[in-house]
Amino acid sequence: MADPAKILLVDDDPDFVEATKIVLESAPYDVAVAYNGDEALRKVKEINPDLIILDIIMPEQDGFKVCEALKSDPELSQIPVIMLTSLSQRMGETAFSLTDGMMLEADDYVDKPVSPDELLDRVRKFLEQ
């Protein structure tokens, strides 16, 4: 049997990370975690994940900057990125609009809160491609 797909989960909210990690590991996927953009970019190079789930609103480097860095690196640009966003509730806190995000190369957008089933469906869709 093939090894489980590796997913890098990037979010600065420890409760969200813990809950989401449990959902993904039940699938079963091999889940690595990063709590900020800099850590995410380091871990991507270490573990070479099959998929990245990336929060947009984080301190230091936000998800848009991380996505841009990933997609502009030829070695990493093939990794699908699902952006998680609570932007619709938090538009006042970020200088980005969703259209900026769509111009970046994220492969999918999921609004928080996301149901476990929807998250797993979207993850599965990208891993099967």
Rosetta blueprint (number, residue, H / E / L):
1 M L
2 A L
3 D L
4 P L
5 A L
6 K E
7 I E
8 L E
9 L E
10 V E
11 D L
12 D L
13 D L
14 P H
15 D H
16 F H
17 V H
18 E H
19 A H
20 T H
21 K H
22 I H
23 V H
24 L H
25 E H
26 S L
27 A L
28 P L
29 Y L
30 D E
31 V E
32 A E
33 V E
34 A E
35 Y L
36 N L
37 G H
38 D H
39 E H
40 A H
41 L H
42 R H
43 K H
44 V H
45 K H
46 E H
47 I H
48 N L
49 P L
50 D L
51 L E
52 I E
53 I E
54 L E
55 D E
56 I L
57 I L
58 M L
59 P L
60 E L
61 Q L
62 D L
63 G H
64 F H
65 K H
66 V H
67 C H
68 E H
69 A H
70 L H
71 K H
72 S L
73 D L
74 P L
75 E L
76 L L
77 S L
78 Q L
79 I L
80 P L
81 V E
82 I E
83 M E
84 L E
85 T E
86 S L
87 L H
88 S H
89 Q H
90 R H
91 M H
92 G H
93 E H
94 T L
95 A L
96 F L
97 S L
98 L H
99 T H
100 D H
101 G H
102 M H
103 M H
104 L L
105 E L
106 A L
107 D L
108 D E
109 Y E
110 V E
111 D E
112 K L
113 P L
114 V L
115 S L
116 P H
117 D H
118 E H
119 L H
120 L H
121 D H
122 R H
123 V H
124 R H
125 K H
126 F H
127 L H
128 E H
129 Q L
